[in-house]
Amino acid sequence: MNILQIIYNLSISIWRFIYSAYIWQWSRYEKLTDEVEMMYILPTPIQAYINKHKSRFLSTFEEPLASSKNWNENMKSLQIDPAELAQELTYKENEIENEWKRRVLIENTPRGNVIMYYDVYKQAFAYYCDQATMPYDIMNAVAMRYVIAFFCRDLFVDESIIPRKANTPDGENEDKPAPSPNEEKKNVGDAPFAKFKNYNTANNKMVKSGGKLVNKKTNKFIHLGQTRNHCPLNKPPKVFAMNGFSSKLLPDSEKKPDLSYAEFKAQQTQQKAAAASANQ
């Protein structure tokens, strides 16, 4: 083998080494640039809003926030006997329902303003919004803001967001397979309203978990109309006069009936005559 052949083979080997090194460095550079681009891609305003309130909500399950405050401080009115609570809510004007209607949150979202309060009777988050439809994720973020602001964290029952250790402290309520239609028919007779354990009659959503279809609780939202329909004042109930009718079965019906105009004028005349005689 002559010297030229040796030089040729050596140059081919060097060229192949340089080319393979170049290809390796280029592929590494492309992968690195893709990771950097993914790192610095700014989220959309909606995603940023959801992430902000979600991280704030989840931080209440971790130390030191978990033990620094009682995040269910205002749940005392709902933690009474279920039968007693159900009986109280049957009255049209009850203090428990009015108490929660006074806890109103006005929140600015990327899709417009939302006015929200918790409806105890319907066991759902009621809200006013100018949009005809609002994404569930945005409403979930507003609900997270609500339960943190008013210290009623247990009203938020979405199992896809609540940490498993907080949702199943004893490991008893693990994800269960979806019940068959026959089993659902058997459970239709159960009373869902008189059971106030979870405070929120949440919807059930079918979600895949570990390759199986399982039931996940989700929050319930009720759209009450546009924001201009919301009345911030708590108007007292209108009381109608009994027009002289009285009965021991009706409270406050035995009070003195309203005066007629003629009786009022006669009373004014008597008072004026008594005042004139006193002055003399």
C-alpha positions as CSV (number, residue, x, y, z in Angstrom):
1,M,0.0,0.0,0.0
2,N,1.5,3.3,-1.0
3,I,1.6,6.5,0.9
4,L,-1.2,8.1,-1.2
5,Q,-3.6,5.3,-0.3
6,I,-2.9,5.7,3.4
7,I,-3.5,9.4,3.3
8,Y,-6.7,8.9,1.4
9,N,-8.1,6.4,3.9
10,L,-7.0,8.6,6.8
11,S,-8.7,11.7,5.3
12,I,-12.0,9.7,4.7
13,S,-12.0,8.5,8.4
14,I,-11.4,12.1,9.6
15,W,-14.1,13.4,7.4
16,R,-16.6,10.8,8.6
17,F,-15.7,11.6,12.3
18,I,-16.2,15.3,11.7
19,Y,-19.5,14.8,9.9
20,S,-20.9,12.5,12.6
21,A,-19.8,14.9,15.3
22,Y,-21.5,17.7,13.4
23,I,-24.7,15.8,13.1
24,W,-24.7,14.9,16.8
25,Q,-24.1,18.5,17.9
26,W,-26.8,19.7,15.5
27,S,-29.4,17.3,16.9
28,R,-28.4,18.2,20.4
29,Y,-28.8,21.9,19.6
30,E,-32.2,21.4,18.1
31,K,-33.4,19.5,21.1
32,L,-32.0,22.2,23.4
33,T,-33.7,25.0,21.4
34,D,-37.0,23.1,21.6
35,E,-36.7,22.8,25.3
36,V,-35.9,26.5,25.6
37,E,-38.8,27.5,23.4
38,M,-41.2,25.3,25.5
39,M,-39.8,26.9,28.6
40,Y,-40.3,30.5,27.5
41,I,-43.6,30.1,25.7
42,L,-46.0,32.4,27.5
43,P,-49.3,30.9,28.6
44,T,-52.5,32.4,27.4
45,P,-54.3,34.9,29.7
46,I,-56.9,32.2,30.5
47,Q,-54.3,29.6,31.3
48,A,-52.3,32.0,33.4
49,Y,-55.5,33.0,35.4
50,I,-56.4,29.3,36.0
51,N,-52.8,28.4,37.0
52,K,-52.6,31.3,39.4
53,H,-55.7,30.4,41.4
54,K,-55.1,26.7,41.1
55,S,-51.6,27.0,42.7
56,R,-53.0,29.3,45.4
57,F,-55.8,26.8,46.2
58,L,-53.4,23.7,46.3
59,S,-51.0,25.6,48.5
60,T,-53.7,25.5,51.3
61,F,-53.3,21.8,51.5
62,E,-49.5,22.0,52.1
63,E,-47.5,23.4,55.0
64,P,-47.2,26.0,56.4
65,L,-50.6,27.3,55.0
66,A,-52.4,24.1,55.8
67,S,-52.0,24.5,59.6
68,S,-51.7,28.3,59.7
69,K,-55.5,29.0,59.2
70,N,-58.8,27.2,59.5
71,W,-59.9,27.1,55.8
72,N,-63.4,25.9,56.8
73,E,-64.0,28.5,59.5
74,N,-67.3,29.6,57.9
75,M,-68.7,26.1,57.5
76,K,-70.1,25.9,61.0
77,S,-73.6,26.8,59.8
78,L,-73.6,23.8,57.5
79,Q,-72.1,21.4,59.9
80,I,-75.2,20.8,61.9
81,D,-77.4,17.7,61.9
82,P,-78.5,16.9,58.3
83,A,-82.1,16.5,59.2
84,E,-82.1,19.9,61.1
85,L,-80.4,21.6,58.2
86,A,-82.9,20.2,55.7
87,Q,-85.8,21.3,57.8
88,E,-84.3,24.8,58.2
89,L,-83.8,25.2,54.4
90,T,-87.5,24.4,53.8
91,Y,-88.4,27.9,55.1
92,K,-88.4,30.6,52.4
93,E,-86.6,33.2,54.5
94,N,-84.0,31.3,56.6
95,E,-80.9,32.7,58.1
96,I,-78.5,30.1,56.8
97,E,-79.4,30.7,53.1
98,N,-79.4,34.5,53.6
99,E,-76.0,34.3,55.3
100,W,-74.4,32.6,52.3
101,K,-76.1,34.9,49.9
102,R,-74.4,37.9,51.6
103,R,-71.0,36.3,50.9
104,V,-70.6,37.6,47.4
105,L,-67.4,37.5,45.3
106,I,-66.9,40.0,42.4
107,E,-64.1,38.6,40.3
108,N,-62.5,39.9,37.0
109,T,-61.7,37.0,34.7
110,P,-60.3,37.0,31.1
111,R,-63.8,36.4,29.9
112,G,-65.4,39.2,31.9
113,N,-66.7,40.0,35.3
114,V,-68.3,37.2,37.5
115,I,-70.4,37.8,40.5
116,M,-70.6,34.6,42.6
117,Y,-72.2,33.3,45.8
118,Y,-73.0,29.9,47.1
119,D,-76.6,28.7,47.0
120,V,-77.1,26.5,50.0
121,Y,-80.5,25.2,48.9
122,K,-79.4,24.1,45.4
123,Q,-75.9,23.3,46.8
124,A,-74.2,24.9,43.8
125,F,-72.1,28.0,43.0
126,A,-74.5,30.6,41.6
127,Y,-73.1,33.3,39.4
128,Y,-73.9,36.3,37.3
129,C,-71.9,36.9,34.1
130,D,-72.4,38.9,30.9
131,Q,-71.2,35.9,28.8
132,A,-73.8,33.4,27.7
133,T,-71.4,30.5,28.4
134,M,-68.3,30.3,30.6
135,P,-65.7,27.5,30.4
136,Y,-65.8,25.1,33.3
137,D,-62.1,25.7,34.0
138,I,-62.6,29.4,34.5
139,M,-65.6,28.9,36.7
140,N,-63.5,26.4,38.7
141,A,-60.8,29.0,39.2
142,V,-63.4,31.5,40.4
143,A,-64.8,28.9,42.8
144,M,-61.2,28.3,44.1
145,R,-60.9,32.0,44.7
146,Y,-64.4,32.1,46.4
147,V,-63.7,29.2,48.9
148,I,-60.3,30.7,49.9
149,A,-61.7,34.2,50.3
150,F,-64.6,33.0,52.5
151,F,-62.9,30.2,54.3
152,C,-65.2,27.4,53.0
153,R,-62.8,25.1,51.2
154,D,-64.9,22.0,51.6
155,L,-67.5,23.5,49.2
156,F,-65.0,22.8,46.4
157,V,-65.4,19.1,45.5
158,D,-63.8,18.7,42.1
159,E,-61.8,15.5,42.6
160,S,-59.6,16.1,39.6
161,I,-58.0,19.1,41.4
162,I,-58.2,18.3,45.1
163,P,-55.1,16.3,46.2
164,R,-55.9,12.6,46.7
165,K,-54.5,12.6,50.2
166,A,-56.9,15.4,51.2
167,N,-59.8,13.9,49.4
168,T,-59.3,10.3,50.7
169,P,-57.6,10.7,54.1
170,D,-58.3,7.1,55.2
171,G,-57.7,5.6,51.7
172,E,-61.3,4.4,51.7
173,N,-62.7,6.5,48.8
174,E,-60.3,5.4,46.1
175,D,-61.3,5.7,42.5
176,K,-64.0,3.2,41.9
177,P,-65.1,1.8,38.5
178,A,-68.1,3.3,36.9
179,P,-71.3,1.5,38.2
180,S,-73.4,-0.5,35.7
181,P,-76.7,0.8,34.6
182,N,-78.5,-1.7,36.8
183,E,-76.6,-0.5,39.9
184,E,-77.5,3.1,39.0
185,K,-81.2,2.2,38.9
186,K,-80.9,0.6,42.3
187,N,-79.4,3.8,43.8
188,V,-82.0,6.1,42.3
189,G,-84.2,5.8,45.4
190,D,-81.5,7.1,47.7
191,A,-82.2,10.6,49.0
192,P,-79.4,12.9,47.6
193,F,-80.6,16.1,49.2
194,A,-80.9,15.2,52.9
195,K,-77.2,14.0,52.8
196,F,-75.1,17.1,53.5
197,K,-71.8,15.4,54.1
198,N,-70.1,16.9,51.0
199,Y,-72.0,20.2,51.1
200,N,-72.1,20.4,47.3
201,T,-74.3,18.2,45.2
202,A,-71.6,17.7,42.6
203,N,-72.0,16.3,39.2
204,N,-70.3,13.1,38.3
205,K,-68.0,13.1,35.4
206,M,-66.6,10.0,33.7
207,V,-62.8,10.2,33.6
208,K,-60.2,7.6,32.6
209,S,-57.8,6.8,35.4
210,G,-55.3,3.9,35.1
211,G,-57.0,2.6,31.9
212,K,-60.4,2.4,33.7
213,L,-63.5,4.6,33.5
214,V,-64.1,6.1,37.0
215,N,-66.6,8.6,38.5
216,K,-65.1,12.0,39.4
217,K,-67.1,14.6,41.3
218,T,-67.2,18.0,39.7
219,N,-68.5,21.3,41.0
220,K,-72.0,22.5,40.0
221,F,-72.5,26.1,38.6
222,I,-75.8,27.9,38.0
223,H,-75.9,30.9,35.6
224,L,-78.4,33.4,37.0
225,G,-78.1,35.9,34.2
226,Q,-76.2,39.1,33.4
227,T,-74.4,41.1,36.0
228,R,-76.9,43.9,35.8
229,N,-79.5,41.5,37.1
230,H,-77.7,41.2,40.4
231,C,-79.1,43.2,43.3
232,P,-76.4,44.0,45.9
233,L,-78.9,45.1,48.5
234,N,-80.6,42.7,50.8
235,K,-84.2,43.8,50.6
236,P,-86.5,42.9,53.5
237,P,-89.4,40.7,52.6
238,K,-92.6,42.6,51.7
239,V,-95.2,42.3,54.5
240,F,-98.8,42.5,53.4
241,A,-101.5,43.9,55.8
242,M,-104.0,41.3,57.1
243,N,-106.9,43.8,56.6
244,G,-108.3,43.1,60.0
245,F,-108.1,39.3,59.7
246,S,-106.6,37.6,62.7
247,S,-106.0,34.0,63.7
248,K,-104.0,32.2,66.4
249,L,-102.6,29.9,63.7
250,L,-100.9,32.8,61.9
251,P,-98.0,34.6,63.6
252,D,-98.3,38.4,64.1
253,S,-101.9,38.3,62.7
254,E,-103.5,39.5,66.0
255,K,-101.7,42.8,65.9
256,K,-103.7,46.0,65.5
257,P,-104.8,46.3,61.9
258,D,-103.7,49.3,59.8
259,L,-105.7,52.5,60.2
260,S,-108.0,53.7,57.5
261,Y,-107.8,57.3,56.2
262,A,-110.9,58.4,58.0
263,E,-109.6,56.9,61.3
264,F,-106.3,58.6,60.8
265,K,-107.9,62.0,60.2
266,A,-110.1,61.6,63.3
267,Q,-107.1,60.7,65.3
268,Q,-105.2,63.8,64.0
269,T,-108.2,66.0,64.9
270,Q,-108.3,64.6,68.5
271,Q,-104.6,65.2,68.9
272,K,-104.9,68.8,67.7
273,A,-107.9,69.5,70.0
274,A,-106.0,68.0,73.0
275,A,-103.0,70.1,72.2
276,A,-105.1,73.3,71.9
277,S,-106.8,72.7,75.2
278,A,-103.5,72.0,76.9
279,N,-102.1,75.3,75.6
280,Q,-105.1,77.2,77.1
